[in-house]
Amino acid sequence: MKTILEIQKLDRQIKGLEREVDKCPASIDFKNYKKIMQEGKTRFEQLESQANDIIKNYNKSSSRLSQYRGSGDIIKSRNTANISAENISSLINDANSLVSDLSEEHRHMEELVRRAEEVIRKSSMLSAKLTEAKKYSVTIKEKIEQKRKEIEPKVAELEKRIKELELNVQDKDKYDKYKEMKSKGIFPVYVNLEDNFCGGCKVKLSLNFIEKLKTKKMLSCEHCGRIIMLNK
């Protein structure tokens, strides 16, 4: 068991070096870049939806204008030479209604044009922002790669020491379990009991669990699955 814990200690050091890369300014910038790109994609989808909505409304408005044009033709075709005084009011109402409808439709069309111009403006600004971010991402990746190369010799040395220690592992089953859990992102695998709390997930353990641990000396955490060892 001692050898496995020594290997885990070396694995901790490797992960610490990897975190240096993850937390370097370039990596943080790259995370921000990916966030910008994702937000940009979402925004483009929203703008595309707005553009489609504008087109649909424009087509509806054009259809209504065609109907109004037909109504105007009907009014013009009326024989006003022999129109009676009683029908003048109806003719005026029809004409006023048409004028009102046309004015409303005109305002609607103007609003559609304004919205279309706004969508185009925002799309252009977003496109320029994303293009700039994409250019900068090349520089960011180069800096991350440079940082990664800096830690490679240290990681290689630690991995070499782990390989040497693996030759001395007595309990193969426990070591296989260790590698399996580590591959699933559960790390550290073996942790101590810390004042009735799991040394890994920091969640308080039940009294029943504590009693079992006192007997078995080693148990999987009720919450995170890490293997808790009774403090010596």
CYANA upper distance limits for C-alpha pairs under 8 A (distance plus 0.5 A):
  1 MET  CA      5 LEU  CA      6.85
  1 MET  CA    169 VAL  CA      8.18
  1 MET  CA    170 GLN  CA      8.13
  1 MET  CA    171 ASP  CA      7.52
  1 MET  CA    174 LYS  CA      8.46
  2 LYS  CA      6 GLU  CA      6.79
  3 THR  CA      7 ILE  CA      6.76
  3 THR  CA    165 LEU  CA      7.13
  3 THR  CA    166 GLU  CA      8.28
  3 THR  CA    168 ASN  CA      7.51
  3 THR  CA    169 VAL  CA      6.45
  4 ILE  CA      8 GLN  CA      6.68
  4 ILE  CA    169 VAL  CA      7.26
  4 ILE  CA    175 TYR  CA      7.00
  5 LEU  CA      9 LYS  CA      6.67
  5 LEU  CA    190 TYR  CA      7.99
  6 GLU  CA     10 LEU  CA      6.95
  7 ILE  CA     11 ASP  CA      6.67
  7 ILE  CA    162 ILE  CA      6.21
  7 ILE  CA    165 LEU  CA      7.43
  7 ILE  CA    166 GLU  CA      8.36
  8 GLN  CA     12 ARG  CA      6.63
  8 GLN  CA    188 PRO  CA      7.63
  8 GLN  CA    189 VAL  CA      8.40
  9 LYS  CA     13 GLN  CA      7.05
 10 LEU  CA     14 ILE  CA      6.91
 10 LEU  CA    158 LEU  CA      6.76
 10 LEU  CA    159 GLU  CA      8.43
 10 LEU  CA    162 ILE  CA      7.50
 11 ASP  CA     15 LYS  CA      6.70
 11 ASP  CA    158 LEU  CA      8.31
 12 ARG  CA     16 GLY  CA      6.57
 12 ARG  CA    188 PRO  CA      8.07
 13 GLN  CA     17 LEU  CA      6.83
 13 GLN  CA    158 LEU  CA      8.38
 14 ILE  CA     18 GLU  CA      6.79
 14 ILE  CA    155 VAL  CA      6.31
 14 ILE  CA    158 LEU  CA      7.49
 15 LYS  CA     19 ARG  CA      6.60
 16 GLY  CA     20 GLU  CA      6.97
 17 LEU  CA     21 VAL  CA      7.37
 17 LEU  CA    151 ILE  CA      7.08
 17 LEU  CA    155 VAL  CA      8.02
 18 GLU  CA     22 ASP  CA      6.90
 18 GLU  CA    151 ILE  CA      8.43
 19 ARG  CA     23 LYS  CA      6.40
 20 GLU  CA     24 CYS  CA      6.48
 21 VAL  CA     27 SER  CA      7.34
 21 VAL  CA    144 ILE  CA      7.37
 21 VAL  CA    147 LYS  CA      6.66
 21 VAL  CA    148 ARG  CA      6.74
 22 ASP  CA     27 SER  CA      5.99
 22 ASP  CA     28 ILE  CA      7.83
 23 LYS  CA     27 SER  CA      6.63
 23 LYS  CA     28 ILE  CA      6.85
 24 CYS  CA     28 ILE  CA      6.98
 24 CYS  CA    144 ILE  CA      8.34
 25 PRO  CA     29 ASP  CA      6.62
 26 ALA  CA     30 PHE  CA      6.61
 26 ALA  CA    140 ILE  CA      5.88
 26 ALA  CA    141 LYS  CA      7.97
 26 ALA  CA    143 LYS  CA      6.54
 26 ALA  CA    144 ILE  CA      6.29
 27 SER  CA     31 LYS  CA      6.76
 27 SER  CA    140 ILE  CA      7.89
 27 SER  CA    144 ILE  CA      6.70
 28 ILE  CA     32 ASN  CA      6.83
 29 ASP  CA     33 TYR  CA      6.61
 29 ASP  CA    140 ILE  CA      7.49
 30 PHE  CA     34 LYS  CA      6.72
 30 PHE  CA    137 SER  CA      7.17
 30 PHE  CA    140 ILE  CA      6.75
 30 PHE  CA    141 LYS  CA      7.96
 31 LYS  CA     35 LYS  CA      6.73
 32 ASN  CA     36 ILE  CA      6.67
 33 TYR  CA     37 MET  CA      6.71
 33 TYR  CA    133 ALA  CA      6.91
 33 TYR  CA    134 LYS  CA      8.36
 33 TYR  CA    137 SER  CA      7.42
 34 LYS  CA     38 GLN  CA      6.62
 35 LYS  CA     39 GLU  CA      6.54
 36 ILE  CA     40 GLY  CA      6.37
 36 ILE  CA    130 LEU  CA      7.97
 36 ILE  CA    133 ALA  CA      8.30
 37 MET  CA     41 LYS  CA      6.63
 37 MET  CA    130 LEU  CA      7.08
 37 MET  CA    133 ALA  CA      8.44
 38 GLN  CA     42 THR  CA      6.81
 39 GLU  CA     43 ARG  CA      6.55
 40 GLY  CA     44 PHE  CA      6.53
 40 GLY  CA    126 LEU  CA      7.35
 40 GLY  CA    130 LEU  CA      7.51
 41 LYS  CA     45 GLU  CA      6.79
 42 THR  CA     46 GLN  CA      6.83
 43 ARG  CA     47 LEU  CA      6.66
 44 PHE  CA     48 GLU  CA      6.52
 44 PHE  CA    123 SER  CA      7.53
 44 PHE  CA    126 LEU  CA      8.47
 45 GLU  CA     49 SER  CA      6.67
 46 GLN  CA     50 GLN  CA      6.75
 47 LEU  CA     51 ALA  CA      6.59
 47 LEU  CA    119 VAL  CA      6.70
 47 LEU  CA    123 SER  CA      7.66
 48 GLU  CA     52 ASN  CA      6.71
 49 SER  CA     53 ASP  CA      6.71
 50 GLN  CA     54 ILE  CA      6.69
 50 GLN  CA    119 VAL  CA      8.00
 51 ALA  CA     55 ILE  CA      6.78
 51 ALA  CA    116 ALA  CA      7.28
 51 ALA  CA    119 VAL  CA      7.48
 52 ASN  CA     56 LYS  CA      6.75
 53 ASP  CA     57 ASN  CA      6.71
 54 ILE  CA     58 TYR  CA      6.49
 54 ILE  CA    112 LEU  CA      6.66
 54 ILE  CA    115 ARG  CA      8.02
 54 ILE  CA    116 ALA  CA      7.39
 55 ILE  CA     59 ASN  CA      6.69
 56 LYS  CA     60 LYS  CA      6.78
 57 ASN  CA     61 SER  CA      6.54
 57 ASN  CA    112 LEU  CA      8.19
 58 TYR  CA     62 SER  CA      6.62
 58 TYR  CA    109 MET  CA      7.53
 58 TYR  CA    112 LEU  CA      7.50
 59 ASN  CA     63 SER  CA      6.72
 60 LYS  CA     64 ARG  CA      6.81
 61 SER  CA     65 LEU  CA      6.71
 61 SER  CA    105 GLU  CA      7.33
 61 SER  CA    108 HIS  CA      8.30
 61 SER  CA    109 MET  CA      7.65
 62 SER  CA     66 SER  CA      6.85
 63 SER  CA     67 GLN  CA      7.05
 64 ARG  CA     68 TYR  CA      6.81
 65 LEU  CA     69 ARG  CA      6.57
 65 LEU  CA    102 LEU  CA      7.87
 65 LEU  CA    105 GLU  CA      7.96
 66 SER  CA     70 GLY  CA      6.84
 67 GLN  CA     71 SER  CA      6.84
 68 TYR  CA     72 GLY  CA      6.67
 68 TYR  CA     98 LEU  CA      7.20
 68 TYR  CA    101 ASP  CA      8.26
 68 TYR  CA    102 LEU  CA      7.78
 69 ARG  CA     73 ASP  CA      6.82
 70 GLY  CA     74 ILE  CA      6.87
 71 SER  CA     75 ILE  CA      6.89
 71 SER  CA     98 LEU  CA      7.96
 72 GLY  CA     76 LYS  CA      6.68
 72 GLY  CA     95 ALA  CA      8.30
 72 GLY  CA     98 LEU  CA      7.78
 73 ASP  CA     77 SER  CA      6.57
 74 ILE  CA     78 ARG  CA      7.10
 75 ILE  CA     91 LEU  CA      7.97
 75 ILE  CA     94 ASP  CA      8.20
 75 ILE  CA     95 ALA  CA      7.88
 79 ASN  CA     83 ILE  CA      7.23
 83 ILE  CA     87 ASN  CA      7.12
 83 ILE  CA     88 ILE  CA      7.66
 84 SER  CA     88 ILE  CA      7.19
 85 ALA  CA     89 SER  CA      8.26
 86 GLU  CA     90 SER  CA      8.45
 87 ASN  CA     91 LEU  CA      6.90
 88 ILE  CA     92 ILE  CA      6.72
 89 SER  CA     93 ASN  CA      6.66
 90 SER  CA     94 ASP  CA      6.67
 91 LEU  CA     95 ALA  CA      6.72
 92 ILE  CA     96 ASN  CA      6.54
 93 ASN  CA     97 SER  CA      6.49
 94 ASP  CA     98 LEU  CA      6.72
 95 ALA  CA     99 VAL  CA      6.74
 96 ASN  CA    100 SER  CA      6.64
 97 SER  CA    101 ASP  CA      6.64
 98 LEU  CA    102 LEU  CA      6.56
 99 VAL  CA    103 SER  CA      6.62
100 SER  CA    104 GLU  CA      6.73
101 ASP  CA    105 GLU  CA      6.60
102 LEU  CA    106 HIS  CA      6.50
103 SER  CA    107 ARG  CA      6.83
104 GLU  CA    108 HIS  CA      6.72
105 GLU  CA    109 MET  CA      6.63
106 HIS  CA    110 GLU  CA      6.72
107 ARG  CA    111 GLU  CA      6.75
108 HIS  CA    112 LEU  CA      6.82
109 MET  CA    113 VAL  CA      6.76
110 GLU  CA    114 ARG  CA      6.72
111 GLU  CA    115 ARG  CA      6.65
112 LEU  CA    116 ALA  CA      6.56
113 VAL  CA    117 GLU  CA      6.70
114 ARG  CA    118 GLU  CA      6.77
115 ARG  CA    119 VAL  CA      6.70
116 ALA  CA    120 ILE  CA      6.76
117 GLU  CA    121 ARG  CA      6.62
118 GLU  CA    122 LYS  CA      6.63
119 VAL  CA    123 SER  CA      6.49
120 ILE  CA    124 SER  CA      6.65
121 ARG  CA    125 MET  CA      6.83
122 LYS  CA    126 LEU  CA      6.53
123 SER  CA    127 SER  CA      6.47
124 SER  CA    128 ALA  CA      6.73
125 MET  CA    129 LYS  CA      6.73
126 LEU  CA    130 LEU  CA      6.65
127 SER  CA    131 THR  CA      6.59
128 ALA  CA    132 GLU  CA      6.74
129 LYS  CA    133 ALA  CA      6.73
130 LEU  CA    134 LYS  CA      6.53
131 THR  CA    135 LYS  CA      6.84
132 GLU  CA    136 TYR  CA      6.83
133 ALA  CA    137 SER  CA      6.64
134 LYS  CA    138 VAL  CA      7.60
135 LYS  CA    139 THR  CA      8.06
136 TYR  CA    140 ILE  CA      6.89
137 SER  CA    141 LYS  CA      6.59
138 VAL  CA    142 GLU  CA      6.90
139 THR  CA    143 LYS  CA      6.93
140 ILE  CA    144 ILE  CA      6.81
141 LYS  CA    145 GLU  CA      6.60
142 GLU  CA    146 GLN  CA      6.66
143 LYS  CA    147 LYS  CA      6.76
144 ILE  CA    148 ARG  CA      6.64
145 GLU  CA    149 LYS  CA      6.69
146 GLN  CA    150 GLU  CA      6.95
147 LYS  CA    151 ILE  CA      7.36
148 ARG  CA    152 GLU  CA      6.84
149 LYS  CA    153 PRO  CA      8.28
151 ILE  CA    155 VAL  CA      6.67
152 GLU  CA    156 ALA  CA      6.51
153 PRO  CA    157 GLU  CA      6.72
154 LYS  CA    158 LEU  CA      6.84
155 VAL  CA    159 GLU  CA      6.60
156 ALA  CA    160 LYS  CA      6.65
157 GLU  CA    161 ARG  CA      6.90
158 LEU  CA    162 ILE  CA      6.79
159 GLU  CA    163 LYS  CA      6.79
160 LYS  CA    164 GLU  CA      6.92
161 ARG  CA    165 LEU  CA      6.76
162 ILE  CA    166 GLU  CA      6.62
163 LYS  CA    167 LEU  CA      7.46
164 GLU  CA    168 ASN  CA      8.07
165 LEU  CA    169 VAL  CA      7.32
169 VAL  CA    175 TYR  CA      7.99
171 ASP  CA    175 TYR  CA      6.95
172 LYS  CA    176 ASP  CA      6.50
173 ASP  CA    177 LYS  CA      6.70
174 LYS  CA    178 TYR  CA      6.66
175 TYR  CA    179 LYS  CA      6.75
176 ASP  CA    180 GLU  CA      6.62
177 LYS  CA    181 MET  CA      6.69
178 TYR  CA    182 LYS  CA      6.61
178 TYR  CA    189 VAL  CA      6.64
178 TYR  CA    190 TYR  CA      8.43
179 LYS  CA    183 SER  CA      6.57
180 GLU  CA    184 LYS  CA      7.06
181 MET  CA    185 GLY  CA      7.13
181 MET  CA    186 ILE  CA      5.80
181 MET  CA    187 PHE  CA      7.84
181 MET  CA    189 VAL  CA      7.15
182 LYS  CA    186 ILE  CA      5.56
182 LYS  CA    187 PHE  CA      6.06
182 LYS  CA    188 PRO  CA      7.91
182 LYS  CA    189 VAL  CA      7.18
186 ILE  CA    226 ARG  CA      7.63
187 PHE  CA    200 GLY  CA      8.40
187 PHE  CA    226 ARG  CA      8.30
188 PRO  CA    200 GLY  CA      7.39
188 PRO  CA    226 ARG  CA      8.04
189 VAL  CA    226 ARG  CA      5.66
189 VAL  CA    227 ILE  CA      6.49
190 TYR  CA    226 ARG  CA      6.70
190 TYR  CA    227 ILE  CA      5.36
190 TYR  CA    228 ILE  CA      6.45
190 TYR  CA    229 MET  CA      7.42
191 VAL  CA    198 CYS  CA      7.84
191 VAL  CA    199 GLY  CA      5.72
191 VAL  CA    200 GLY  CA      6.49
191 VAL  CA    226 ARG  CA      7.50
191 VAL  CA    227 ILE  CA      6.70
191 VAL  CA    228 ILE  CA      5.49
191 VAL  CA    229 MET  CA      6.56
192 ASN  CA    198 CYS  CA      7.46
192 ASN  CA    199 GLY  CA      5.67
192 ASN  CA    200 GLY  CA      8.45
192 ASN  CA    228 ILE  CA      5.88
192 ASN  CA    229 MET  CA      5.43
192 ASN  CA    230 LEU  CA      6.59
192 ASN  CA    231 ASN  CA      6.36
193 LEU  CA    197 PHE  CA      6.44
193 LEU  CA    198 CYS  CA      5.96
193 LEU  CA    199 GLY  CA      6.07
193 LEU  CA    228 ILE  CA      6.57
193 LEU  CA    229 MET  CA      6.70
193 LEU  CA    230 LEU  CA      6.17
193 LEU  CA    231 ASN  CA      6.52
194 GLU  CA    198 CYS  CA      6.72
194 GLU  CA    199 GLY  CA      6.18
194 GLU  CA    231 ASN  CA      8.42
196 ASN  CA    204 LYS  CA      6.41
196 ASN  CA    205 LEU  CA      6.28
196 ASN  CA    206 SER  CA      8.50
196 ASN  CA    210 ILE  CA      7.56
197 PHE  CA    202 LYS  CA      5.97
197 PHE  CA    203 VAL  CA      5.90
197 PHE  CA    204 LYS  CA      4.74
197 PHE  CA    205 LEU  CA      6.10
198 CYS  CA    202 LYS  CA      5.31
198 CYS  CA    203 VAL  CA      6.10
198 CYS  CA    204 LYS  CA      6.95
198 CYS  CA    205 LEU  CA      7.29
198 CYS  CA    221 CYS  CA      7.35
198 CYS  CA    228 ILE  CA      7.33
199 GLY  CA    228 ILE  CA      7.88
200 GLY  CA    224 CYS  CA      8.26
200 GLY  CA    226 ARG  CA      7.37
201 CYS  CA    223 HIS  CA      8.10
201 CYS  CA    224 CYS  CA      6.79
203 VAL  CA    223 HIS  CA      7.83
205 LEU  CA    209 PHE  CA      6.94
205 LEU  CA    210 ILE  CA      7.41
205 LEU  CA    221 CYS  CA      8.43
205 LEU  CA    222 GLU  CA      7.75
206 SER  CA    210 ILE  CA      6.91
207 LEU  CA    211 GLU  CA      6.76
208 ASN  CA    212 LYS  CA      6.89
209 PHE  CA    213 LEU  CA      6.63
209 PHE  CA    222 GLU  CA      8.47
210 ILE  CA    214 LYS  CA      6.76
211 GLU  CA    215 THR  CA      7.24
212 LYS  CA    216 LYS  CA      6.60
212 LYS  CA    217 LYS  CA      8.47
213 LEU  CA    217 LYS  CA      5.50
213 LEU  CA    218 MET  CA      6.42
213 LEU  CA    219 LEU  CA      6.59
213 LEU  CA    229 MET  CA      8.30
213 LEU  CA    230 LEU  CA      7.20
214 LYS  CA    230 LEU  CA      7.38
217 LYS  CA    229 MET  CA      6.41
217 LYS  CA    230 LEU  CA      5.73
218 MET  CA    227 ILE  CA      7.08
218 MET  CA    228 ILE  CA      6.06
218 MET  CA    229 MET  CA      5.09
218 MET  CA    230 LEU  CA      6.83
219 LEU  CA    227 ILE  CA      5.95
219 LEU  CA    228 ILE  CA      5.85
219 LEU  CA    229 MET  CA      7.35
220 SER  CA    225 GLY  CA      5.59
220 SER  CA    226 ARG  CA      5.86
220 SER  CA    227 ILE  CA      4.77
220 SER  CA    228 ILE  CA      6.41
221 CYS  CA    225 GLY  CA      5.13
221 CYS  CA    226 ARG  CA      5.77
221 CYS  CA    227 ILE  CA      6.49
221 CYS  CA    228 ILE  CA      6.70
